[in-house]
């Protein structure tokens, strides 16, 4: 399963950043990338996605993205492995609002994500990124 997740995510590399989009090669934000990988793995959209602003739920200080991830994925408390979904808090004291998919660990940890000005990229899971990680999730197993 983990290889399928990483393989699907890598097919999105180079997709431009576009807020609220989820179309490979056309545009995606971090949630759109995860939604697109989900569709490729399971054949359908996760759940209806409401319109969301770039600041997510910062003013209300609600962990909406974290709560939604818990509904669809299994949160784990172990070291990351390729294929895991990682949730980041971009600044201390703010809500977690960035997602990525772990694409490799040893010897060079990395993850696939998308953000404004860069599109979908594979990035080293450097110390600054690791410090921002607040939760780790497994994609559900596909039914045979």
PyMOL commands that set and color helices and strands:
alter all, ss='L'
color gray80, all
select helices_A, chain A and resi 2-10+30-42+64-72+127-132
alter helices_A, ss='H'
color red, helices_A
select strands_A, chain A and resi 22-23+27-28+74-76+85-89+96-104+110-115+119-124+133-138
alter strands_A, ss='S'
color yellow, strands_A
deselect
rebuild
show_as cartoon
